[in-house]
Amino acid sequence: MKAAAEVLGNGGLGSAYKAMLTNGLSVVVKRMKEMNMLGRDSFDAEMRRFGRIRHKNILTPLAYHFMKEEKLMVSEFMPKGSLLYLLHGDRGFCHTELTWATRLKIIKGIASGLSFLHSEYANYNLPHGNLKSSNVLLNETYEPLLGDYALDPLINPSHSAQVMFAYKSPEYIVNRQVSPKSDVYCLGIIILEVVTGKFPSQYLSNGKGGTDVVQWTHQASSEGKEKELIDPEIANNSSSDSVQQMVQLLRIGATCAESNTAQRINMSEAIRRIEEIQV
């Protein structure tokens, strides 16, 4: 490391720091504290598997370090930051670039990354497990990269249930069960977040604050007022065709976030419907 690390934040899975390597590359170092499910050999095998991933929408770790009490994971720093920050924290130039075309590109990239993970980790209950806008990073061209994926088998179960977003799904809250469709629920929340521009209350552990984007969308749909939910920053000055596409994506998000898993579409169907939308 070239200089003292800069603290980026503290999340449920650990702390994140920005540092610069001697070759000039900026990286993020994550300190993961509750990752004690595997011994060193098994952990090494999982990390090497992560390291072999080559997909434009997946953030591949550059390095890792194993210690008994905590694990370090190193990945490339993304200067645009997270989707969460761009949607809700940044009201500057980068936020104004979140046009409808850019938002659809981001959702399609997320869907592409999920398609890969659900193939690569098809035997996992949660091929991603922690999909939310803070774990979607954006490169210089607003191509999304998914982070914090496929970690459920590595993390202490009691901690997973507290901090991983898939465990906020209705099926876990009611029946204490998760499945690949729990990732679909998480995708639905992100879609509704991106289309409405609202911060989902589902991200908050106490549910206080933010907007219940699922309930809000269901109510608007039943009243035929879906267009009113669309973020004015993309709805205003858009053609009627574009607004109809936004409504189409909103409906896909609502179907993904359906509380009844029997009525919730699976990941491949969600991705197929997303890909049908063309700007």
Stockholm file with secondary structure:
# STOCKHOLM 1.0

chainA/1-279         MKAAAEVLGNGGLGSAYKAMLTNGLSVVVKRMKEMNMLGRDSFDAEMRRFGRIRHKNILTPLAYHFMKEEKLMVSEFMPKGSLLYLLHGDRGFCHTELTWATRLKIIKGIASGLSFLHSEYANYNLPHGNLKSSNVLLNETYEPLLGDYALDPLINPSHSAQVMFAYKSPEYIVNRQVSPKSDVYCLGIIILEVVTGKFPSQYLSNGKGGTDVVQWTHQASSEGKEKELIDPEIANNSSSDSVQQMVQLLRIGATCAESNTAQRINMSEAIRRIEEIQV
#=GR chainA/1-279 SS CCSCCEEEEEETTEEEEEEECTTSCEEEEEEESSCCSSCHHHHHHHHHHHHTCCCTTBCCCCEEEECSSCEEEEEECCTTCBHHIIIIICCSHHHHTCCHHHHHHHHHHHHHHHHHHHHHTTTSSCSSCCCSGGGEEECTTCCEEECSCSCGGGSCHHHHHHHCGGGGSHHHHHHSCCCHHHHHHHHHHHHHHHHHCCCBGGGSTTCCSSBCHHHHHHHHHHTTCGGGGSCHHHHTTCCHHHHHHHHHHHHHHHHHTCSSTTTSCCHHHHHHHHHHCCC
#=GC SS_cons         CCSCCEEEEEETTEEEEEEECTTSCEEEEEEESSCCSSCHHHHHHHHHHHHTCCCTTBCCCCEEEECSSCEEEEEECCTTCBHHIIIIICCSHHHHTCCHHHHHHHHHHHHHHHHHHHHHTTTSSCSSCCCSGGGEEECTTCCEEECSCSCGGGSCHHHHHHHCGGGGSHHHHHHSCCCHHHHHHHHHHHHHHHHHCCCBGGGSTTCCSSBCHHHHHHHHHHTTCGGGGSCHHHHTTCCHHHHHHHHHHHHHHHHHTCSSTTTSCCHHHHHHHHHHCCC
//
